[in-house]
Amino acid sequence: MILIKNLSYLIDKDLKVYENCDVLIKKEEDGIKKIVGKNLIEKENLNKSDLKIIDGKNKAGMPGLVNTHTHIPMTLLRGIADDMRLEEWLREKIWPNEAKLTKEDVYYGSLLGCLEMLRFGVTIFNDMYFFAEKVAEATKEIGLRGVISFPIIDVGTPECENRDKLIRMAENFIKKYKEDKLIKPAIAPHAPYTCSEETYKECKEIADNYGTLLHTHLSETRYEVVEMENKIGLRPIEYLEKIGVLDNNVIAAHCVWVTKEEVRKLAKHKVKVSHCPISNMKLASGGVMPLIEMLNDGVEITIGTDGVASNNNLDMLEEIKVCSILHKAHRWDATVGDIDTVLKMAFNSDALGIENNDIVLIDLTAPHLRPIHNIKSNIVYSANGNDVDTVIANGEVLMENKRFKCIDEKFLDKLYEKVDKIKEKFSC
């Protein structure tokens, strides 16, 4: 059992704030149980020798952050292609360099990405990248929980060039990890501009048959929307509705270039949306996801960082702040993207079908986090990932006092050596 004693502040999943409390974390057969109160050692008749005690003084506790759209092996491509138009960024830099990656490279990139997320308080994430087995392997090694989505593209991926074989591989991947405690497997047709109607329908059938998610990019740029309208007379969301893909097991990344009518379609079919504001701005997608309309129509919205190559980090606290400020500026309305709205989006693991019982402790001793008039305000508008002090995920202490507990001292040095070696094969 883990006891966080004398915690200065605690924000729970419902955004209720507690002050000067203890938190007891029990890992039981049916899941993680948490008890919040004062003087829990005495009240619960606990034996100190049975406890891992963490000092909560000058710390704020909150649920683990949830990154609902990312490509964690792309940590290997951090800084390789900045200040470029999206189409050129993909064709000239990203796709040619990704083609050089082996499954071992993806494993080491995934380890780096998992550790970066852990350092920033992310405990649950939704990923889409080739060599998904290696992403899953790294995720389990670090101890995070992830929806690992097996990507499908009609022309193939660096893992396999044959579409039909990719779909069979995806189904086998889902079968393998279906009962895993840390990994939730999913299938990921990349986007309407890279996947045919047949591909989407086959992926949807697999997702339905195995009760898992379908993860896809959707209406990220004006270019892809106009191209589809010119070719078939339908916008991407209209197209996916027509072919029977939109559903409550779909999580769609971006949804920037959408109309009010398309927002209503997303709400009607209970599609989950992953909003990636920093990536959208950095790649100059041009539009801004219609947050107000989505919230008003009841669309379930979450937050993602996208890949490091277009962000250029996995700092969800940074993403939360930018999300809030972007929509205030865009709508000329300071009440939009308020503190509670963006925190709910960042804590939302229900969209991924995973229960969030993790706890992240923020170090409140830094000057930029004092004074504290409203702890939720300090977290949204003042904190950043480097303020994360301790991470307890799935009932295990993975980081404490800003030091990783899930790896040994030499692990990082060896990992950085591997990453630097992989870097040599890229053309910048």
C-alpha positions in Angstrom: 0.0 0.0 0.0 1.1 3.6 -0.7 0.2 6.5 1.6 0.6 10.1 0.5 0.7 11.9 3.9 -0.2 15.5 4.5 -0.9 16.3 0.8 -1.3 20.1 0.5 -3.9 19.8 -2.3 -5.7 17.1 -4.2 -7.8 17.5 -7.3 -9.9 14.4 -8.0 -11.4 13.2 -11.4 -14.6 15.3 -10.7 -12.3 18.4 -10.2 -13.2 18.6 -6.5 -10.3 20.1 -4.4 -9.2 18.7 -1.0 -6.7 20.4 1.2 -4.3 19.0 3.8 -5.3 15.4 3.4 -3.9 11.9 3.2 -4.4 9.5 0.2 -4.2 5.8 0.6 -3.7 3.7 -2.5 -4.4 0.0 -2.4 -3.7 -2.4 -5.3 -6.4 -5.1 -5.1 -7.5 -7.9 -7.4 -10.4 -6.0 -8.8 -8.4 -2.8 -9.3 -6.9 0.2 -7.6 -8.7 1.5 -4.5 -8.1 5.0 -3.1 -9.2 6.5 0.2 -9.0 10.2 0.9 -9.1 11.7 4.4 -7.2 13.0 7.3 -5.0 11.0 9.7 -5.6 7.8 7.7 -3.0 5.8 9.6 -5.1 6.1 12.8 -8.5 6.0 11.1 -7.7 2.9 8.9 -5.7 1.3 11.7 -2.7 1.0 9.3 0.7 -0.6 10.2 3.5 1.8 9.0 5.6 -1.2 8.1 3.1 -2.2 5.5 3.2 1.2 3.8 5.2 3.1 1.3 4.9 6.6 2.7 5.3 9.7 0.5 5.5 13.2 2.0 2.8 15.3 0.4 3.7 18.6 1.9 4.1 21.4 -0.7 2.7 19.1 -3.3 -0.6 19.0 -5.3 -2.1 15.7 -6.4 -4.2 15.2 -9.5 -5.2 12.3 -11.8 -2.6 11.0 -14.3 -2.7 13.0 -17.5 -4.1 11.3 -20.6 -2.5 11.8 -24.0 -5.2 10.6 -26.5 -3.2 11.0 -29.8 0.5 10.6 -30.3 3.2 8.7 -32.2 5.7 8.1 -29.4 8.5 6.6 -31.5 8.7 9.9 -33.4 10.8 11.2 -30.4 13.6 10.0 -32.7 12.6 12.7 -35.2 12.5 15.6 -32.8 13.8 18.7 -34.5 14.4 17.0 -37.8 11.9 19.1 -39.8 10.7 22.4 -38.4 9.1 25.5 -40.1 7.9 23.6 -43.1 4.5 23.3 -44.8 2.7 20.1 -43.9 2.8 18.4 -47.3 6.6 19.2 -47.7 7.2 18.2 -44.1 5.7 14.8 -44.8 7.1 14.0 -48.2 10.6 15.5 -47.9 11.4 14.8 -44.3 9.1 12.6 -42.2 8.2 9.7 -44.6 11.7 9.3 -46.1 13.3 9.1 -42.6 10.6 6.9 -41.2 11.3 4.4 -44.0 14.8 3.9 -42.5 13.5 2.8 -39.1 13.7 -0.8 -38.0 11.6 -2.5 -35.3 14.6 -2.1 -32.9 14.7 1.6 -33.6 11.0 1.9 -32.9 11.5 0.1 -29.6 14.2 2.5 -28.4 12.2 5.5 -29.7 9.2 4.2 -27.7 11.2 3.8 -24.5 12.4 7.4 -24.9 8.8 8.5 -25.5 7.4 6.6 -22.5 10.0 8.1 -20.2 9.3 11.6 -21.5 5.6 11.1 -20.9 6.2 9.7 -17.4 8.5 12.6 -16.6 5.6 14.9 -17.5 2.9 13.1 -15.6 1.3 11.2 -18.5 0.2 7.8 -17.3 -2.2 6.7 -20.1 -1.9 7.3 -23.8 -3.3 6.4 -27.2 -0.6 5.7 -29.9 -0.5 5.0 -33.6 2.8 3.8 -35.1 4.2 0.9 -37.1 6.0 -2.0 -35.4 3.2 -1.7 -32.8 4.5 -4.8 -31.0 7.7 -2.8 -30.1 5.6 0.2 -28.9 3.7 -2.2 -26.6 6.9 -3.9 -25.4 8.4 -0.5 -24.4 5.2 0.6 -22.7 5.0 -2.5 -20.5 8.7 -2.2 -19.7 8.2 1.4 -18.3 4.9 0.6 -16.6 2.5 3.0 -18.4 -0.9 2.0 -19.8 -1.6 2.5 -23.4 -4.0 2.0 -26.3 -1.5 0.8 -28.9 -3.1 1.2 -32.3 -1.9 -0.9 -35.2 -1.7 1.4 -38.2 -3.1 0.6 -41.7 -2.2 2.4 -44.9 -3.2 1.2 -48.3 0.3 1.5 -49.8 1.8 -0.2 -46.7 4.1 0.9 -43.9 7.8 0.4 -43.2 6.7 -2.8 -41.3 4.9 -4.3 -44.3 4.1 -3.1 -47.8 1.0 -5.3 -48.3 -2.3 -3.9 -47.1 -4.0 -7.3 -46.8 -1.2 -8.7 -44.7 -1.2 -5.5 -42.6 -4.8 -6.1 -41.7 -4.2 -9.7 -40.8 -1.2 -8.6 -38.6 -3.4 -6.0 -36.9 -6.0 -8.6 -36.1 -3.3 -10.9 -34.6 -1.9 -8.0 -32.6 -5.4 -7.4 -31.1 -5.8 -11.1 -30.3 -2.4 -11.2 -28.6 -3.0 -8.2 -26.3 -6.7 -8.4 -25.8 -6.4 -9.5 -22.1 -3.3 -7.6 -21.3 -3.4 -5.5 -18.1 -1.3 -2.6 -19.4 -2.0 -2.7 -23.2 -5.3 -2.1 -24.9 -4.8 -3.0 -28.6 -6.7 -1.1 -31.3 -6.7 -0.7 -35.1 -5.8 2.5 -36.9 -6.7 3.2 -40.5 -4.4 6.2 -41.0 -6.8 8.7 -42.7 -9.4 9.0 -45.4 -6.7 10.2 -47.8 -4.5 7.1 -47.3 -7.1 4.4 -46.8 -9.8 3.2 -49.1 -13.4 2.5 -48.3 -12.7 -1.2 -48.3 -9.8 -0.6 -45.8 -12.0 1.4 -43.4 -14.8 -1.1 -43.5 -12.5 -4.0 -42.8 -10.9 -2.1 -39.9 -14.3 -1.2 -38.5 -15.4 -4.8 -38.6 -12.3 -5.9 -36.7 -12.8 -3.1 -34.1 -16.4 -4.2 -33.6 -15.6 -7.9 -33.5 -13.0 -7.5 -30.8 -14.7 -4.7 -28.9 -11.8 -2.3 -29.3 -11.2 1.2 -30.7 -10.7 2.5 -34.2 -8.2 5.3 -34.1 -7.8 7.6 -37.2 -6.8 11.1 -38.4 -9.7 13.1 -39.6 -10.0 16.6 -41.2 -6.7 17.8 -40.0 -6.0 20.2 -42.9 -8.0 22.2 -45.4 -6.1 20.6 -48.2 -7.3 17.1 -47.4 -10.9 18.3 -47.0 -10.9 20.1 -50.3 -9.2 17.2 -52.1 -11.9 14.8 -51.0 -14.7 17.2 -51.8 -13.3 17.6 -55.3 -12.9 13.9 -55.8 -16.1 12.4 -54.4 -18.3 15.4 -53.4 -18.1 14.6 -49.7 -16.1 16.0 -46.8 -14.2 13.4 -44.7 -16.7 13.2 -41.9 -19.6 12.9 -44.3 -17.7 10.2 -46.1 -17.0 8.1 -43.0 -20.6 8.4 -42.0 -21.8 7.3 -45.4 -19.6 4.1 -45.3 -20.7 3.3 -41.8 -17.5 4.0 -39.9 -18.6 6.8 -37.5 -19.4 5.1 -34.2 -18.9 5.3 -30.5 -15.7 3.1 -30.7 -14.0 5.7 -33.0 -11.5 8.2 -31.7 -10.7 10.8 -34.3 -7.6 13.0 -34.1 -7.6 16.7 -35.0 -11.1 17.4 -36.5 -9.9 21.0 -37.3 -11.6 21.7 -40.7 -15.2 20.7 -39.8 -18.5 22.3 -40.3 -21.3 22.7 -37.7 -23.2 20.0 -39.5 -20.2 17.7 -39.2 -20.0 18.5 -35.5 -23.5 17.3 -35.2 -22.7 14.1 -37.0 -19.8 13.5 -34.6 -22.1 14.0 -31.6 -24.8 11.8 -33.2 -22.5 8.9 -33.6 -20.7 9.5 -30.2 -17.3 9.8 -31.9 -14.5 10.8 -29.5 -12.3 13.6 -30.6 -8.6 14.1 -29.7 -7.7 17.8 -29.9 -4.0 18.5 -30.7 -3.7 22.3 -30.6 0.1 22.8 -30.5 0.7 20.4 -33.5 -2.1 22.0 -35.4 -0.6 25.5 -34.9 3.0 24.4 -35.5 2.1 22.8 -38.8 -0.2 25.7 -39.7 -3.3 23.7 -40.2 -5.0 27.0 -40.6 -8.2 26.4 -38.9 -9.0 25.9 -35.2 -11.1 23.0 -33.9 -14.6 24.3 -33.1 -14.4 23.7 -29.3 -17.5 25.7 -28.4 -19.7 23.9 -31.0 -18.4 20.5 -30.1 -19.0 21.1 -26.4 -22.5 22.5 -27.0 -23.5 19.5 -29.1 -22.1 17.0 -26.6 -19.0 15.7 -28.5 -16.6 14.0 -26.1 -13.3 15.9 -26.4 -9.9 14.9 -25.1 -6.3 16.3 -25.6 -3.3 14.9 -27.5 0.1 16.1 -28.2 0.5 14.4 -31.6 4.0 13.2 -32.4 7.1 14.9 -31.2 8.2 15.8 -34.7 5.3 18.3 -34.9 5.1 19.6 -31.3 8.1 19.1 -30.2 7.5 17.5 -26.9 5.0 15.3 -25.0 4.3 17.9 -22.2 0.6 17.6 -21.6 0.6 20.5 -19.0 1.9 22.7 -21.8 -0.8 21.4 -24.1 -3.5 22.1 -21.6 -2.5 25.8 -21.3 -2.1 26.3 -25.0 -5.5 24.7 -25.6 -7.2 27.1 -23.2 -5.4 30.2 -24.5 -5.8 29.3 -28.2 -9.6 29.2 -28.0 -9.8 32.4 -26.0 -7.8 34.2 -28.6 -9.6 32.6 -31.5 -13.1 33.4 -30.3 -12.3 36.8 -28.7 -13.8 35.4 -25.5 -11.8 34.9 -22.2 -14.4 32.5 -20.8 -13.8 29.9 -23.5 -11.6 26.9 -22.7 -12.0 27.6 -18.9 -9.9 25.8 -16.3 -12.4 23.0 -15.5 -13.1 22.3 -19.2 -9.5 21.7 -20.2 -8.7 19.7 -17.0 -11.6 17.4 -17.7 -10.3 16.9 -21.3 -6.8 16.1 -20.0 -7.9 13.7 -17.3 -10.4 11.8 -19.6 -9.3 8.2 -19.9 -12.9 7.0 -20.3 -12.8 7.8 -24.0 -10.1 5.2 -24.2 -12.0 2.7 -22.1 -9.4 2.8 -19.3 -10.1 3.7 -15.7 -7.8 6.5 -14.4 -6.9 5.8 -10.8 -3.3 7.1 -11.2 -2.0 10.0 -9.2 0.6 12.7 -10.2 2.1 15.0 -7.6 3.2 18.5 -8.6 6.0 20.2 -6.7 4.7 23.5 -5.5 8.0 24.9 -4.2 8.9 26.7 -7.4 8.5 30.5 -7.5 6.2 30.4 -10.5 3.7 28.3 -8.5 3.3 30.7 -5.6 1.1 32.2 -4.2 -1.8 29.7 -4.5 -5.2 31.4 -4.8 -6.7 28.7 -6.9 -4.7 25.4 -7.3 -6.4 24.5 -10.5 -5.4 27.8 -12.0 -1.8 27.3 -11.0 -1.8 23.9 -12.7 -3.4 25.0 -15.9 -1.8 28.4 -16.4 1.5 28.3 -14.4 2.8 24.7 -14.2 4.7 22.8 -16.8 5.9 19.2 -17.1 9.1 19.8 -15.2 7.0 20.5 -12.1 5.9 16.9 -11.9 7.5 15.4 -8.8 6.0 11.9 -8.4 4.0 9.6 -10.5 2.0 6.6 -9.2 0.5 4.6 -12.1 -1.5 1.4 -11.8 -0.7 1.3 -8.1 3.1 1.5 -8.6 5.5 4.3 -7.9 7.2 4.9 -11.3 8.8 8.2 -10.4 9.5 9.8 -7.1 11.3 13.1 -6.3 11.7 13.6 -10.0 13.7 10.4 -10.3 12.6 7.4 -12.3 12.0 4.3 -10.1 11.2 2.0 -13.0 14.7 1.9 -14.5 18.2 1.6 -13.1 20.8 4.4 -13.1 22.6 3.2 -16.2 19.4 2.7 -18.3 19.2 6.3 -19.6 22.9 6.5 -20.6 22.5 3.3 -22.6 19.2 4.5 -24.1 20.7 7.8 -25.2 23.6 6.0 -26.8 21.2 3.9 -28.8 19.1 7.0 -29.8 22.3 8.9 -30.9 23.3 5.9 -33.1 19.8 5.8 -34.7 20.1 9.5 -35.4 23.1 8.9 -37.7 20.9 7.2 -40.4 18.7 10.3 -40.8 19.1 13.0 -43.4 18.2 16.5 -41.9 
